Amino acid sequence: MRHVRIARPGGPEVLEIARMPVPQPGPGEVLIRVASAGVNRPDVFQRMGAYPPPPGASDVPGLEVAGEVVALGEGAAGVALGDAVCALVASGGYAEYCTAPVEQVLPVPDGWSTVEAGGLPETYFTVWTNVFQRGRLRQGERFLVHGGSSGIGVTAIQLAHAFGAEVFATAGSPDKVRACEELGATRGIDYRREDFVAVVREATGGKGVDLILDMVGGSYVSRNLDAAAVEGRIVQIAWLEGAQVEADFTRLMAKRLTWTGSTLRPRSVAEKGQIARELREQVWPILSAGRIRPVVHAVLPLDQVVEAHRLMESSAHIGKILLVP
């Protein structure tokens, strides 16, 4: 099969198309003929040599796929040959075929194409575990997500809005701000022109937000402490501006804040399977009802993986970037 190989750590140009044998599903796994694979920021870090796959996982990048089940490993129950599915994987998505643990496989929601569904698993698993499990977002609460036009951002906006939260989202241009508001944000904030702390304080009567999802870090850490409400929660999922920070953390104590974080890729199949079950029960009916729509910025052939990574690094996109074999 054709797949993407990382020739050496470096820029997008180190990605190349190569050939390898089709992987075979092990016990409890399925083999998926890939219709699309999502491109995510961790793929960029892996390409640069900063985010290696877990021990025993494929060196082929790609954390999410959608397609057709074409083979079943021993004990793989709950799916059948020919099923249209999407799956979270530890690696291997940038290819014509990919194996996945059956616990991490979900059906393509009604009304979604198999190509669109390739952008579902990574962002929905990430948002569900961080915003709803760790962040404990509830109906009626105020929620701020940074990077609102990213794949994670558009998912967080739509899910939080669907569950009855008031959503604020930062983004880097008027067009992106408008997109965030069209997706359900009460107020989009242009971080290049506006101070999100001041906007949040004004909009909430000085109370602040109950939950913040941050993938920026750096200078945002101190400002998040200012924007959070008393008893608020901050969930950290990335450090795009840097993990070395300086801040006055007395506000953490004075406001009785909770600051937590997590990673998804190294977690066990059992843990990811629990997330998948909750998604299927609580989120998939919302997707199938059409209350949340796919937001796909670009669909590119696998041969254009270099261009896909350049687009990801440019941050010019709104929503998902997908590769089709």
Backbone bond lengths (Angstrom), bond angles and torsions (degrees), N, CA, C in turn:
res aa  C-N    CA-C-N  psi(-1)  N-CA   C-N-CA  omega(-1)  CA-C   N-CA-C  phi
1 M - - - 1.465 - - 1.524 109.29 -
2 R 1.337 115.50 160.10 1.462 121.92 173.55 1.517 109.01 -85.49
3 H 1.311 115.32 143.45 1.456 120.71 177.44 1.526 108.40 -152.94
4 V 1.313 116.32 171.34 1.463 121.49 177.08 1.526 109.02 -96.68
5 R 1.317 115.42 131.06 1.457 121.73 177.53 1.519 109.31 -113.63
6 I 1.337 115.51 139.64 1.465 121.02 172.72 1.523 106.75 -91.51
7 A 1.325 116.47 105.27 1.465 120.23 -174.30 1.525 111.81 -64.22
8 R 1.315 116.54 -36.50 1.470 122.73 -179.85 1.519 106.57 -169.01
9 P 1.309 119.81 160.40 1.459 119.66 177.05 1.527 111.29 -61.77
10 G 1.328 116.41 137.15 1.461 118.78 -179.91 1.505 113.15 164.48
11 G 1.336 115.48 -156.54 1.450 122.68 -178.74 1.511 112.16 -76.65
12 P 1.329 117.25 -177.76 1.464 121.05 -178.06 1.533 113.67 -55.19
13 E 1.340 116.43 -28.57 1.466 119.60 -176.27 1.524 113.59 -66.05
14 V 1.350 119.16 -12.58 1.469 120.66 179.37 1.526 111.93 -80.07
15 L 1.329 117.53 -6.72 1.464 121.27 178.54 1.523 109.34 -82.18
16 E 1.320 116.47 132.50 1.467 120.12 -178.76 1.517 110.26 -144.50
17 I 1.325 115.42 155.87 1.461 121.33 177.66 1.526 109.31 -86.24
18 A 1.331 115.46 131.49 1.460 121.46 179.68 1.532 108.48 -137.38
19 R 1.332 115.57 178.97 1.463 120.51 179.24 1.522 109.49 -123.26
20 M 1.322 115.83 147.00 1.466 122.25 177.83 1.520 107.82 -155.14
21 P 1.323 118.11 162.94 1.467 119.75 177.62 1.525 110.94 -63.25
22 V 1.323 116.22 148.67 1.464 121.34 175.25 1.529 107.97 -64.16
23 P 1.335 118.83 128.18 1.471 119.50 179.14 1.520 110.69 -67.15
24 Q 1.321 116.00 153.86 1.455 121.17 178.77 1.528 109.54 -110.89
25 P 1.333 117.57 138.11 1.464 119.35 -178.08 1.526 111.69 -69.34
26 G 1.318 115.86 133.81 1.446 121.31 174.67 1.514 110.72 -86.26
27 P 1.314 117.44 -173.63 1.470 120.06 177.80 1.524 111.54 -56.94
28 G 1.324 115.96 132.11 1.453 120.49 179.00 1.510 114.54 74.95
29 E 1.330 118.05 13.38 1.462 121.42 -179.27 1.520 110.57 -118.53
30 V 1.327 115.72 163.42 1.455 122.61 172.34 1.522 108.45 -125.23
31 L 1.320 115.44 156.27 1.464 121.59 173.11 1.521 108.06 -105.25
32 I 1.338 116.06 128.19 1.453 122.34 -177.73 1.517 109.72 -113.69
33 R 1.351 116.47 127.92 1.458 120.41 168.35 1.526 106.16 -78.70
34 V 1.324 116.46 115.75 1.459 121.46 -167.11 1.529 111.03 -77.04
35 A 1.325 115.90 124.21 1.466 121.59 171.42 1.517 110.81 -91.72
36 S 1.334 116.85 -33.43 1.462 121.28 175.30 1.521 109.62 -158.98
37 A 1.332 114.32 154.72 1.458 121.84 177.08 1.519 108.24 -132.08
38 G 1.320 117.14 134.06 1.450 120.90 178.81 1.521 111.78 -77.58
39 V 1.329 115.00 146.03 1.463 122.27 173.80 1.526 107.43 -101.72
40 N 1.333 116.62 127.85 1.453 121.27 -175.74 1.519 111.04 -131.23
41 R 1.328 116.09 158.96 1.461 120.70 -178.84 1.535 112.62 -56.94
42 P 1.359 120.27 -38.40 1.469 118.61 176.79 1.530 113.69 -59.35
43 D 1.342 117.44 -27.25 1.471 120.16 176.24 1.527 110.17 -63.13
44 V 1.330 115.94 -37.67 1.466 120.49 177.70 1.515 110.26 -64.05
45 F 1.332 116.81 -44.38 1.460 120.45 179.45 1.529 110.74 -64.04
46 Q 1.351 117.47 -38.86 1.468 119.74 177.18 1.526 110.56 -63.57
47 R 1.322 117.15 -42.53 1.460 121.30 178.68 1.528 111.08 -60.12
48 M 1.319 117.45 -34.18 1.461 121.79 -179.31 1.519 113.09 -82.24
49 G 1.344 116.35 -4.15 1.455 120.32 179.35 1.513 114.23 88.10
50 A 1.351 117.19 11.75 1.458 120.99 -174.35 1.528 113.47 -104.56
51 Y 1.342 118.03 -1.68 1.468 119.71 -175.75 1.525 108.75 -147.97
52 P 1.336 118.13 73.14 1.461 120.20 -176.58 1.516 112.45 -67.43
53 P 1.325 117.92 152.82 1.464 120.26 176.93 1.527 110.39 -66.10
54 P 1.329 117.75 158.01 1.467 120.45 178.43 1.531 111.30 -60.56
55 P 1.326 117.78 157.31 1.472 120.53 178.58 1.522 111.49 -54.30
56 G 1.333 115.52 132.61 1.458 121.28 178.66 1.515 115.10 87.31
57 A 1.324 117.25 -10.15 1.465 119.87 179.77 1.524 110.45 -85.24
58 S 1.325 116.10 161.02 1.461 122.13 179.38 1.523 111.02 -64.13
59 D 1.341 116.05 149.91 1.466 120.73 174.02 1.524 112.22 -80.19
60 V 1.318 117.60 -9.09 1.466 121.18 179.08 1.527 108.35 -70.18
61 P 1.335 119.07 128.12 1.463 119.94 -179.87 1.519 111.53 -71.22
62 G 1.328 114.76 169.35 1.459 120.25 177.32 1.508 111.91 117.16
63 L 1.348 117.60 118.21 1.459 123.26 -172.62 1.521 114.05 -108.11
64 E 1.338 117.57 -2.31 1.465 119.34 -178.85 1.517 109.79 -155.72
65 V 1.324 115.14 143.10 1.463 121.04 179.63 1.520 109.49 -143.42
66 A 1.326 114.72 163.61 1.460 121.90 167.32 1.518 107.52 -139.52
67 G 1.311 116.40 151.93 1.459 119.96 -179.70 1.519 111.25 167.57
68 E 1.335 115.30 -151.13 1.463 122.31 -175.22 1.528 110.44 -112.60
69 V 1.318 116.57 134.80 1.460 121.46 175.22 1.527 108.75 -71.51
70 V 1.338 116.24 122.44 1.467 119.93 -177.17 1.527 112.92 -120.11
71 A 1.324 118.54 -7.38 1.460 121.19 175.68 1.519 108.51 -159.07
72 L 1.342 114.99 149.94 1.464 121.68 -179.02 1.518 109.45 -121.05
73 G 1.315 116.95 131.78 1.452 121.04 171.54 1.515 110.61 -78.76
74 E 1.318 116.79 167.42 1.458 121.94 -179.56 1.532 109.92 -58.37
75 G 1.316 115.93 129.06 1.456 120.92 176.12 1.512 115.31 80.44
76 A 1.316 118.36 6.21 1.468 121.08 179.60 1.521 108.73 -79.66
77 A 1.321 116.37 100.13 1.464 121.31 -174.81 1.521 110.19 -108.32
78 G 1.338 114.92 158.21 1.459 120.52 174.89 1.506 114.48 94.67
79 V 1.325 118.48 -6.64 1.464 123.19 175.19 1.521 108.29 -132.74
80 A 1.330 115.60 161.94 1.460 120.46 -179.75 1.511 109.73 -133.97
81 L 1.308 115.85 158.41 1.461 120.79 176.13 1.526 109.16 -56.97
82 G 1.323 116.37 135.57 1.449 121.77 -179.79 1.510 114.78 91.43
83 D 1.338 118.45 -9.31 1.461 120.75 178.97 1.526 111.04 -63.59
84 A 1.324 116.38 141.10 1.462 122.08 172.69 1.522 107.92 -89.57
85 V 1.319 116.37 117.80 1.459 121.09 -171.87 1.522 111.03 -136.35
86 C 1.326 114.97 165.69 1.457 121.81 166.04 1.518 106.80 -129.26
87 A 1.330 117.11 157.22 1.459 119.63 -173.66 1.513 111.36 -151.35
88 L 1.322 115.01 143.94 1.453 122.39 167.89 1.521 107.75 -86.55
89 V 1.330 117.51 132.43 1.469 121.62 179.89 1.525 109.03 -131.52
90 A 1.335 116.23 156.88 1.461 120.64 178.47 1.523 111.63 -76.09
91 S 1.331 115.92 -24.84 1.465 122.59 177.63 1.516 107.59 -175.93
92 G 1.357 116.73 176.28 1.465 120.42 173.32 1.500 116.60 95.57
93 G 1.352 118.69 2.67 1.453 119.94 -173.54 1.517 116.03 -73.75
94 Y 1.338 118.02 -27.53 1.468 121.40 -177.95 1.533 109.18 -80.06
95 A 1.307 116.85 69.35 1.463 120.68 -174.24 1.520 109.65 -161.62
96 E 1.320 115.72 171.48 1.463 120.30 178.33 1.524 112.18 -78.86
97 Y 1.329 117.08 -25.39 1.462 122.83 176.79 1.520 108.73 -137.09
98 C 1.341 115.92 149.13 1.459 120.52 -178.27 1.523 108.87 -150.41
99 T 1.327 117.00 138.60 1.457 120.83 174.09 1.526 109.56 -91.75
100 A 1.337 115.62 153.22 1.460 120.56 179.32 1.523 109.38 -149.44
101 P 1.331 118.34 141.52 1.468 120.08 171.69 1.522 109.81 -61.08
102 V 1.322 116.98 135.36 1.460 119.56 -174.31 1.526 111.20 -62.92
103 E 1.353 118.16 -26.88 1.462 120.10 178.24 1.522 112.36 -64.15
104 Q 1.338 117.02 -23.36 1.461 121.50 -176.98 1.524 112.84 -100.29
105 V 1.319 116.13 12.73 1.467 122.56 -179.02 1.524 109.46 -101.39
106 L 1.319 115.72 134.50 1.462 121.96 178.44 1.524 109.51 -129.86
107 P 1.320 118.65 151.46 1.471 119.89 177.52 1.522 110.77 -69.22
108 V 1.319 116.28 151.28 1.463 120.15 171.68 1.522 107.32 -66.31
109 P 1.339 118.72 125.09 1.473 119.99 -177.70 1.527 111.81 -62.11
110 D 1.308 115.91 151.20 1.456 121.18 176.18 1.527 109.47 -56.80
111 G 1.334 115.58 135.81 1.456 120.24 177.53 1.520 114.51 87.60
112 W 1.320 117.19 -7.59 1.470 121.28 177.87 1.526 108.81 -103.10
113 S 1.338 116.87 138.14 1.460 119.61 174.27 1.526 109.23 -77.29
114 T 1.328 115.40 162.10 1.461 119.39 178.17 1.516 111.28 -64.56
115 V 1.320 116.97 -31.91 1.465 119.60 177.61 1.529 109.93 -67.48
116 E 1.332 117.08 -48.56 1.470 120.05 179.70 1.519 111.86 -58.92
117 A 1.324 116.49 -37.08 1.463 120.83 -176.44 1.525 112.97 -67.63
118 G 1.331 117.58 -15.12 1.456 119.79 176.09 1.510 113.33 -65.53
119 G 1.329 117.17 -16.08 1.455 121.50 177.71 1.515 113.55 -99.58
120 L 1.329 118.10 9.86 1.463 121.24 -177.60 1.533 114.68 -84.59
121 P 1.326 119.46 -54.72 1.469 118.64 -161.67 1.524 115.72 -61.17
122 E 1.317 119.36 -49.91 1.461 120.56 -173.44 1.525 111.28 -60.73
123 T 1.324 117.12 -46.60 1.463 118.53 -177.19 1.530 111.36 -73.33
124 Y 1.318 118.67 -38.69 1.460 119.40 -177.91 1.522 111.94 -72.90
125 F 1.322 118.73 -40.11 1.463 120.04 173.61 1.534 109.81 -60.30
126 T 1.340 116.94 -44.11 1.461 121.16 -177.41 1.521 111.57 -65.37
127 V 1.317 116.76 -48.31 1.465 120.38 -178.20 1.528 110.63 -66.10
128 W 1.321 117.86 -42.61 1.455 119.24 -177.76 1.528 111.19 -62.28
129 T 1.332 116.98 -48.09 1.464 118.77 -175.91 1.521 111.98 -69.80
130 N 1.333 118.10 -32.60 1.461 119.89 -175.93 1.527 113.74 -90.91
131 V 1.315 117.90 -39.71 1.462 120.53 -177.67 1.529 111.61 -84.24
132 F 1.331 117.32 -41.20 1.458 119.72 -172.89 1.524 113.69 -101.14
133 Q 1.341 118.28 -35.17 1.458 119.22 177.31 1.525 110.92 -82.50
134 R 1.325 117.34 -60.55 1.464 120.44 -177.98 1.528 111.44 -76.57
135 G 1.338 117.26 -42.41 1.454 121.06 -176.36 1.514 114.43 -80.46
136 R 1.336 117.66 -17.66 1.470 123.37 175.20 1.531 112.54 55.56
137 L 1.325 116.95 40.63 1.461 120.36 179.48 1.526 110.03 -65.21
138 R 1.332 115.02 134.97 1.453 120.91 -178.38 1.531 110.60 -125.72
139 Q 1.322 115.21 160.49 1.456 121.36 177.28 1.526 110.40 -55.49
140 G 1.330 115.85 135.58 1.453 120.96 177.91 1.515 114.73 88.34
141 E 1.328 118.20 -9.57 1.457 120.15 178.79 1.524 110.72 -81.63
142 R 1.331 115.17 164.19 1.459 122.07 178.00 1.521 109.02 -101.76
143 F 1.335 115.87 132.55 1.464 122.54 -171.76 1.524 109.54 -130.37
144 L 1.331 116.44 131.55 1.464 122.80 176.11 1.516 109.38 -116.71
145 V 1.331 116.76 125.91 1.464 121.36 174.86 1.514 108.87 -118.26
146 H 1.324 116.11 129.80 1.457 121.01 174.37 1.530 109.06 -87.80
147 G 1.344 115.92 149.58 1.464 119.29 -176.33 1.511 111.48 68.64
148 G 1.333 116.65 47.68 1.453 120.82 -172.59 1.512 115.51 -64.75
149 S 1.336 118.24 -20.09 1.463 120.11 -179.00 1.531 112.73 -94.30
150 S 1.325 117.63 -1.90 1.464 121.05 177.31 1.524 110.16 -75.40
151 G 1.321 116.67 172.88 1.456 120.01 176.96 1.522 111.80 -58.16
152 I 1.337 116.62 -46.15 1.461 120.68 176.68 1.522 109.63 -62.68
153 G 1.327 116.29 -43.23 1.461 120.71 -175.64 1.511 113.39 -61.82
154 V 1.339 117.37 -48.83 1.471 118.82 -177.47 1.523 110.85 -65.92
155 T 1.333 116.80 -33.28 1.463 119.64 176.30 1.521 110.71 -67.89
156 A 1.334 116.93 -44.03 1.465 120.57 -179.41 1.524 111.31 -63.20
157 I 1.331 116.73 -42.11 1.463 120.09 178.94 1.527 110.34 -60.52
158 Q 1.322 116.26 -51.04 1.460 119.88 -174.94 1.526 112.19 -66.04
159 L 1.337 117.16 -41.92 1.462 119.50 -178.98 1.528 111.25 -68.60
160 A 1.335 116.55 -45.29 1.458 119.61 -179.88 1.525 110.63 -61.60
161 H 1.323 116.97 -42.36 1.465 121.08 177.67 1.525 110.88 -62.89
162 A 1.330 116.84 -42.37 1.461 120.71 -179.35 1.524 111.87 -63.58
163 F 1.339 116.85 -30.50 1.459 120.59 179.89 1.529 112.67 -93.17
164 G 1.337 116.93 11.17 1.453 120.23 169.08 1.508 116.64 89.70
165 A 1.343 118.11 18.23 1.457 120.89 176.33 1.522 110.59 -89.64
166 E 1.333 116.86 156.93 1.457 122.65 170.75 1.519 107.17 -90.97
167 V 1.329 117.46 122.48 1.455 121.81 -168.09 1.526 111.48 -110.10
168 F 1.341 115.66 135.05 1.454 123.91 168.98 1.528 106.82 -118.75
169 A 1.330 116.84 144.18 1.463 120.14 -176.77 1.519 110.43 -144.39
170 T 1.330 116.20 132.86 1.456 120.26 174.57 1.521 109.55 -92.60
171 A 1.327 115.50 146.23 1.468 122.16 178.02 1.521 108.17 -155.57
172 G 1.349 116.27 168.00 1.458 119.88 -167.25 1.507 117.66 -102.25
173 S 1.331 119.24 11.55 1.463 120.97 178.26 1.518 109.01 -160.98
174 P 1.348 117.35 160.36 1.473 119.20 177.48 1.525 112.89 -58.55
175 D 1.341 117.36 -38.09 1.465 119.85 178.88 1.526 111.18 -63.42
176 K 1.336 116.86 -41.26 1.458 120.09 179.49 1.522 111.46 -69.18
177 V 1.322 116.18 -37.98 1.460 120.10 176.52 1.526 110.00 -60.81
178 R 1.321 116.37 -45.19 1.466 121.12 179.38 1.530 110.48 -62.13
179 A 1.335 117.36 -39.94 1.465 120.99 178.70 1.526 110.61 -63.07
180 C 1.321 117.04 -41.75 1.469 120.64 178.58 1.528 110.85 -60.39
181 E 1.313 116.46 -41.80 1.462 120.03 -179.21 1.524 111.17 -69.97
182 E 1.315 117.41 -35.06 1.462 120.38 176.92 1.525 111.72 -66.66
183 L 1.341 116.33 -27.31 1.464 120.87 179.90 1.520 112.85 -83.00
184 G 1.343 117.67 -11.43 1.454 119.41 176.89 1.512 116.05 133.19
185 A 1.343 117.78 -4.18 1.460 119.32 177.59 1.526 110.12 -70.04
186 T 1.328 116.62 133.53 1.461 120.90 174.47 1.523 110.20 -65.13
187 R 1.337 115.56 -36.63 1.466 120.04 -177.89 1.520 108.88 -147.25
188 G 1.335 115.84 117.60 1.447 121.05 168.94 1.520 109.22 -86.51
189 I 1.331 116.89 144.76 1.464 121.67 -175.30 1.521 108.65 -124.78
190 D 1.319 117.52 118.76 1.465 122.49 177.75 1.528 107.95 -79.74
191 Y 1.338 116.13 101.69 1.464 118.91 -172.80 1.527 112.86 -67.86
192 R 1.326 117.82 -14.90 1.465 119.72 176.87 1.536 111.84 -79.41
193 R 1.323 116.54 -20.31 1.460 120.73 -175.26 1.528 113.36 -122.15
194 E 1.315 117.37 -15.13 1.451 121.15 -174.96 1.524 110.33 -128.90
195 D 1.320 115.89 153.35 1.461 123.09 174.12 1.525 107.72 -93.59
196 F 1.323 116.72 112.44 1.461 118.25 -174.71 1.533 111.55 -63.72
197 V 1.333 118.46 -28.96 1.463 120.10 177.87 1.531 110.08 -64.15
198 A 1.329 116.46 -46.48 1.468 120.53 -179.96 1.523 111.54 -63.94
199 V 1.342 116.56 -41.44 1.469 120.16 -179.87 1.517 110.41 -63.00
200 V 1.332 116.38 -45.95 1.465 120.57 -178.49 1.526 110.55 -63.80
201 R 1.318 116.97 -43.50 1.466 119.51 -179.99 1.531 111.06 -60.90
202 E 1.323 116.54 -44.61 1.462 119.78 -179.73 1.523 111.25 -64.55
203 A 1.331 116.50 -43.09 1.466 120.43 -175.58 1.529 112.57 -71.17
204 T 1.332 117.19 -24.59 1.467 120.41 -176.38 1.526 112.38 -107.82
205 G 1.325 117.29 12.32 1.455 119.98 -178.96 1.509 113.25 64.04
206 G 1.336 115.38 31.33 1.459 121.23 178.50 1.513 114.94 85.36
207 K 1.322 118.37 -1.29 1.466 120.57 -175.94 1.531 112.98 -79.15
208 G 1.326 118.22 -34.08 1.459 121.00 -176.25 1.515 112.52 90.94
209 V 1.327 116.19 -176.97 1.471 121.82 -177.28 1.525 110.64 -103.87
210 D 1.329 114.74 151.49 1.466 120.30 -177.42 1.519 112.92 -79.18
211 L 1.335 116.81 -28.70 1.465 120.55 -177.32 1.520 109.84 -144.18
212 I 1.329 116.12 138.41 1.466 122.78 175.94 1.521 108.29 -126.04
213 L 1.331 116.67 129.41 1.465 122.63 171.83 1.517 107.48 -105.80
214 D 1.341 116.51 116.00 1.462 120.85 -172.58 1.518 111.24 -122.03
215 M 1.328 115.67 128.57 1.459 121.51 173.68 1.529 110.98 -117.97
216 V 1.331 117.61 10.34 1.458 122.20 -174.50 1.521 111.60 -98.63
217 G 1.335 117.10 -50.98 1.452 120.40 -177.19 1.518 111.45 69.81
218 G 1.338 116.76 -148.00 1.454 120.95 178.54 1.517 112.17 54.00
219 S 1.329 116.79 -128.89 1.458 121.85 -177.87 1.523 113.02 -67.06
220 Y 1.355 116.94 -17.44 1.459 119.44 -179.84 1.529 111.94 -69.74
221 V 1.326 118.08 -22.72 1.459 120.32 -177.35 1.522 110.55 -59.13
222 S 1.332 117.00 -50.67 1.456 121.04 -179.72 1.530 111.18 -64.00
223 R 1.310 116.87 -40.24 1.471 120.91 -178.39 1.525 111.24 -70.75
224 N 1.321 117.25 -32.27 1.465 119.67 174.57 1.523 111.15 -61.79
225 L 1.336 116.73 -39.30 1.465 120.30 178.00 1.523 110.49 -60.92
226 D 1.324 116.69 -34.99 1.472 121.20 177.71 1.528 111.80 -72.26
227 A 1.345 116.63 -38.20 1.469 120.90 -174.44 1.522 113.42 -79.66
228 A 1.337 117.40 -18.71 1.460 121.06 -175.98 1.523 111.39 -76.24
229 A 1.318 115.55 145.29 1.460 121.99 175.88 1.526 110.09 -79.67
230 V 1.309 117.15 166.29 1.461 121.63 171.81 1.532 109.10 -58.14
231 E 1.323 116.38 134.72 1.470 123.58 -175.20 1.531 111.85 66.89
232 G 1.335 117.55 19.53 1.455 121.14 179.43 1.520 112.60 -74.58
233 R 1.342 114.65 167.95 1.466 121.43 179.37 1.524 108.83 -126.71
234 I 1.317 115.76 142.53 1.468 122.80 176.29 1.525 107.26 -125.62
235 V 1.326 116.03 126.42 1.470 120.65 179.64 1.524 108.24 -115.39
236 Q 1.324 116.70 122.64 1.463 123.57 -178.01 1.522 109.49 -100.48
237 I 1.340 117.03 125.96 1.470 118.84 -179.80 1.523 112.94 -123.79
238 A 1.334 118.10 -5.08 1.471 120.58 177.01 1.522 108.07 -166.23
239 W 1.353 115.12 171.90 1.461 121.97 -175.68 1.527 109.48 -136.99
240 L 1.330 117.25 58.61 1.454 120.22 -174.94 1.530 112.52 -62.72
241 E 1.334 117.00 -28.06 1.459 120.60 178.52 1.527 112.20 -97.49
242 G 1.328 117.20 -2.10 1.459 120.53 177.04 1.519 112.43 120.05
243 A 1.347 115.08 146.90 1.460 121.67 -177.80 1.526 113.14 -97.67
244 Q 1.319 117.49 -8.52 1.459 120.92 176.08 1.522 108.18 -90.29
245 V 1.321 116.98 111.97 1.466 120.49 -172.31 1.527 110.73 -130.40
246 E 1.328 114.79 156.72 1.457 122.26 173.98 1.517 107.45 -130.32
247 A 1.324 116.66 128.01 1.459 120.53 -176.52 1.524 109.48 -156.43
248 D 1.314 115.75 161.24 1.452 122.26 174.09 1.527 108.04 -87.73
249 F 1.323 116.27 99.22 1.458 120.29 -173.01 1.527 113.11 -85.82
250 T 1.336 117.52 5.94 1.469 117.75 173.07 1.525 110.79 -62.99
251 R 1.344 116.95 -25.29 1.472 120.02 177.77 1.521 111.11 -66.48
252 L 1.329 116.65 -28.62 1.468 120.58 176.03 1.526 109.73 -60.53
253 M 1.319 115.86 -41.06 1.463 121.13 -179.67 1.520 111.52 -77.67
254 A 1.334 115.87 -45.02 1.461 119.49 -175.21 1.524 111.94 -62.60
255 K 1.331 116.44 -35.71 1.470 120.47 -179.79 1.535 112.59 -93.59
256 R 1.326 116.76 -2.56 1.478 121.38 -178.48 1.537 110.18 56.93
257 L 1.318 115.35 49.23 1.462 121.39 -176.96 1.519 111.34 -83.03
258 T 1.331 114.69 156.28 1.467 121.98 169.71 1.513 107.90 -114.49
259 W 1.338 116.96 123.22 1.478 122.28 178.40 1.522 107.04 -119.08
260 T 1.305 115.75 116.51 1.456 120.69 -176.85 1.520 109.28 -135.10
261 G 1.318 117.13 -179.45 1.463 121.44 178.69 1.511 109.91 -168.74
262 S 1.313 115.47 171.09 1.464 118.52 179.30 1.523 110.23 -162.89
263 T 1.315 114.61 163.35 1.456 122.40 167.29 1.525 107.32 -120.53
264 L 1.312 116.31 157.34 1.468 120.74 -176.09 1.525 112.32 -106.98
265 R 1.326 117.41 -43.57 1.461 121.08 -170.50 1.532 114.15 -56.32
266 P 1.347 119.76 -42.28 1.473 118.63 -176.53 1.524 114.17 -78.44
267 R 1.317 119.00 -6.34 1.456 120.34 -175.47 1.530 111.47 -69.91
268 S 1.311 116.56 155.96 1.456 122.06 -173.77 1.519 111.64 -69.94
269 V 1.328 114.94 160.96 1.463 120.24 175.83 1.525 110.08 -59.82
270 A 1.325 117.22 -38.25 1.467 120.50 -179.88 1.526 110.80 -62.57
271 E 1.339 117.22 -42.52 1.460 120.26 178.85 1.526 111.35 -65.64
272 K 1.328 116.35 -44.55 1.460 119.39 178.74 1.531 110.74 -66.00
273 G 1.326 116.21 -33.74 1.456 120.01 177.62 1.517 111.97 -63.81
274 Q 1.341 117.13 -36.96 1.461 120.19 177.12 1.522 110.80 -65.19
275 I 1.334 116.53 -40.86 1.467 119.89 176.02 1.527 109.77 -60.95
276 A 1.343 116.48 -43.77 1.462 120.27 -179.59 1.520 111.55 -60.54
277 R 1.324 117.26 -40.65 1.468 119.93 179.85 1.525 111.21 -64.13
278 E 1.323 116.54 -41.90 1.460 119.35 178.90 1.526 111.19 -66.50
279 L 1.330 116.86 -39.07 1.462 119.76 176.32 1.527 110.89 -61.01
280 R 1.314 116.02 -45.11 1.466 119.41 -178.05 1.530 111.37 -62.38
281 E 1.331 116.45 -38.34 1.465 120.68 -177.73 1.533 112.79 -77.21
282 Q 1.333 116.77 -39.99 1.458 119.52 -168.16 1.527 114.66 -109.14
283 V 1.333 117.44 -24.01 1.470 120.08 -174.46 1.519 112.05 -110.20
284 W 1.327 117.86 -40.77 1.467 119.80 -176.41 1.529 112.35 -58.62
285 P 1.344 120.62 -36.83 1.475 118.45 175.38 1.529 112.73 -61.59
286 I 1.320 117.90 -33.12 1.463 121.49 177.54 1.528 110.28 -67.82
287 L 1.338 116.09 -41.22 1.466 120.31 178.39 1.524 110.47 -65.36
288 S 1.335 116.64 -45.75 1.463 120.41 -177.43 1.523 112.09 -67.23
289 A 1.335 116.95 -25.53 1.468 121.03 178.25 1.523 112.28 -80.69
290 G 1.337 117.18 -5.98 1.453 120.79 178.53 1.509 114.63 81.29
291 R 1.332 117.56 11.13 1.466 120.29 179.98 1.530 111.50 -74.64
292 I 1.320 116.47 -20.44 1.465 122.43 174.57 1.517 107.23 -125.83
293 R 1.311 116.65 132.71 1.460 120.39 -176.47 1.528 110.33 -112.41
294 P 1.323 117.14 154.86 1.464 119.60 176.05 1.525 110.85 -66.87
295 V 1.316 116.22 142.01 1.466 122.09 174.71 1.531 106.60 -121.23
296 V 1.315 115.55 97.76 1.470 122.16 -176.20 1.521 108.64 -113.94
297 H 1.318 115.71 119.67 1.469 120.38 -179.28 1.525 111.35 -81.65
298 A 1.337 117.14 -41.99 1.470 120.11 -175.92 1.518 109.79 -153.56
299 V 1.333 115.11 142.08 1.467 123.13 172.05 1.518 106.84 -119.43
300 L 1.321 116.70 115.40 1.463 121.84 -174.71 1.527 109.92 -121.18
301 P 1.331 117.48 146.92 1.464 119.31 174.13 1.523 110.86 -66.09
302 L 1.321 115.78 153.42 1.468 121.15 -178.97 1.524 111.37 -53.59
303 D 1.327 116.91 -34.30 1.463 121.23 179.44 1.527 112.70 -60.93
304 Q 1.329 117.41 -19.95 1.464 121.22 -179.11 1.528 112.07 -102.16
305 V 1.327 116.32 31.53 1.459 120.67 -179.19 1.529 111.82 -61.50
306 V 1.349 117.30 -33.19 1.466 119.83 178.06 1.526 109.57 -61.88
307 E 1.340 116.79 -45.67 1.460 120.88 179.05 1.530 110.52 -64.49
308 A 1.337 117.46 -36.07 1.462 120.65 178.83 1.525 111.09 -62.34
309 H 1.334 116.78 -41.82 1.463 119.75 179.68 1.523 111.45 -71.65
310 R 1.312 116.98 -34.89 1.470 118.57 175.60 1.524 110.62 -63.44
311 L 1.329 116.48 -39.74 1.458 120.39 177.52 1.525 110.66 -64.70
312 M 1.330 117.26 -43.45 1.457 120.40 178.24 1.524 111.05 -59.08
313 E 1.325 116.98 -44.22 1.462 120.35 -177.49 1.525 112.51 -72.41
314 S 1.312 117.25 -22.51 1.464 120.15 178.89 1.521 112.45 -73.92
315 S 1.338 116.08 -20.91 1.468 122.81 -175.01 1.529 112.32 58.22
316 A 1.324 116.81 24.90 1.463 120.85 179.05 1.528 112.02 -84.58
317 H 1.320 117.15 -7.72 1.459 120.50 -173.47 1.529 111.49 -87.38
318 I 1.332 115.03 157.70 1.460 123.47 170.70 1.524 106.84 -122.81
319 G 1.328 117.27 109.36 1.463 121.14 -177.32 1.517 111.82 95.24
320 K 1.322 115.26 -150.90 1.453 121.70 -169.07 1.523 113.67 -91.52
321 I 1.335 114.21 150.71 1.467 123.38 169.87 1.520 105.99 -112.90
322 L 1.337 116.97 127.80 1.455 121.49 -175.37 1.529 110.67 -121.93
323 L 1.328 115.57 145.85 1.463 123.52 173.31 1.513 109.46 -110.49
324 V 1.336 116.54 135.65 1.467 120.19 177.26 1.529 108.73 -119.58
325 P 1.340 117.30 125.75 1.473 120.13 179.11 1.513 113.75 -64.44
